[in-house]
Structure formats: C-alpha cells, structure tokens
C-alpha cells in the first residue's frame, strides 16, 4: 500500500510523533494506520520502561478549576530536565492530566494512570505518558495530585514550580489569593497549633532542651527558655502564627480575624521536593576517564 502524505499527517496528528517516525511505522505496517499506532505504542512502552529508573525531579505544577469555581485539582508531573519541563508537548500533557484529575474520581496515581487522558478517548494517562517519554527521551512521572471541593477556593502558582490551593470560610477572592501567595512564600506546616504533629513538637522540644541545658542556667530558667523557643517555633510553622508577607506588622491570624474568615485547609506543592537528585561530579568523571585512557 502506498504511504501517502495524508496518511503520514493523520498518524502524526493521532500520535504526536515526528514525520519520519510516522512514515517508518506506516512502511513497517504496510500502510495500516491502526497497526502502526499499536506498534508505536509498544515501542513507547519499551522506551518508557528503559527510562523508568532515571531520576525525574524537574517538571511542573498545574492547577485547574471547574466552571463554577467550587472544585479544584492540583497535580505535579515530573521530568528529568528543566528544558523538557518547558516543552510545549510536556506542558500540554500536564495541563491535560490536571483536567483528568478534576473530572475523575481516581483514588491514587495508579488509578489515575488508567483513566482516559481526555474524555471520550481511548488513550489513557499512562499511554500518553509513555508516548511522550518515547518522543522527548526523558523519564516522566505523574507524582501526586489533590482535589478540593467547596464554595470558597483560591489558588496561586509561583511560576510553574510552586502551587497552592486554599479552602476558606468567609473572606473574598482577594484575601484567598493573598493567603495562597503567602503560603507559597512561607511554606507553613499546617493552619494552626492544634494541627502540628505531636512527633514534630517532641523532636523540636528535645533539640531546644539540649541547647538550653548547654547554657548551664538553672532548671527553672531552662524551662522558660524552652517554652519561649517553642512559642517562637509554633509561630514560624503555623499559618495563623506567621507574619503576613504583605504586611509583616500583623500575623495571618489577625488578618483572618479582621476579615471574618478562616482557613479550613490548604495544600502546597513544590516541584521535586523530597526527591533526591543525582549529583554529577564532573571532576571525578574526568579523572576516571583520564585514568582509563
């Protein structure tokens, strides 16, 4: 069967692959576009499997709201380099994944990967991911996502690397955005003191106690030193205790009170946080190559 330009064009539109790759696939499939697509999918899966062990700590945070503004989804998708993180194919994929999270009820990433990337289409999130790995040559992972539902939601993205969604009671759109911006900048652990994990408090208290005991001061003074440092620590890690970034003369708690509002919950994602990145020692690499020459 003749491989026409129209056939190559159709395959490119359906797979997003390059012209030469599409033409080669069609030749091998004797012009059968469905067979070509299936073989390209298999090839993509093989390439994705080979790259699966490579560290993907770059990428994007995407946030999507429904038309009514009462539902939101935030997702982190990783790749290996900042260069691919800016590629239009990658950014479109991340945006589509965020839309998929918003429209579906997948309980976790594994379930999400099996969902159609676009409603009404057969291509799943994972199939599209594998095809993109094959096309761009980097490992990619859908790392995590979160959904929110409520009448008062706000969000903020700092570039493409930090994303925040906040659920409020009371207040207005401007307050919500200011709070989301503050959380992006100050990275609080939780909303209030009551929500701080007990093990975190105990760990910090032990550190402060060890530091205070080194001062050689009496026990009653040491206890007061520990109490003071713990109060300061709680102010630093809780949203309501932090100084508001746009007005450091007041805390976020006072800002909320003056607006008759409260924060029910928030989530902050930062690209690559917690992922151990591979560190290249180029000097050692050069020495090793010179020694083996």
C-alpha positions, 0 to 999 in steps of 0.5 A: 500500500502506498504511504501517502502524505495524508496518511503520514499527517493523520498518524502524526496528528493521532500520535504526536510523533515526528514525520519520519517516525510516522512514515517508518511505522506506516512502511513497517505496517504496510500502510495500516494506520491502526497497526502502526499506532499499536506498534508505536505504542509498544515501542513507547512502552519499551522506551518508557520502561528503559527510562523508568529508573532515571531520576525525574525531579524537574517538571511542573505544577498545574492547577485547574478549576471547574466552571463554577469555581467550587472544585479544584485539582492540583497535580505535579508531573515530573521530568528529568530536565528543566528544558523538557519541563518547558516543552510545549508537548510536556506542558500540554500533557500536564495541563491535560492530566490536571483536567483528568484529575478534576473530572475523575474520581481516581483514588491514587496515581495508579488509578489515575494512570488508567483513566482516559487522558481526555474524555471520550478517548481511548488513550489513557494517562499512562499511554500518553505518558509513555508516548511522550517519554518515547518522543522527548527521551526523558523519564516522566512521572505523574507524582501526586495530585489533590482535589478540593471541593467547596464554595470558597477556593483560591489558588496561586502558582509561583511560576510553574514550580510552586502551587497552592490551593486554599479552602476558606470560610468567609473572606473574598477572592482577594484575601484567598489569593493573598493567603495562597501567595503567602503560603507559597512564600512561607511554606507553613506546616499546617493552619494552626497549633492544634494541627502540628504533629505531636512527633514534630513538637517532641523532636523540636522540644528535645533539640531546644532542651539540649541547647538550653541545658548547654547554657548551664542556667538553672532548671527553672530558667531552662524551662522558660527558655524552652517554652519561649523557643517553642512559642517562637517555633509554633509561630514560624510553622503555623499559618495563623502564627506567621507574619503576613508577607504583605504586611509583616506588622500583623500575623495571618491570624489577625488578618483572618480575624479582621476579615471574618474568615478562616482557613479550613485547609490548604495544600502546597506543592513544590516541584521535586521536593523530597526527591533526591537528585543525582549529583554529577561530579564532573571532576571525578568523571574526568579523572576516571576517564583520564585514568582509563585512557 
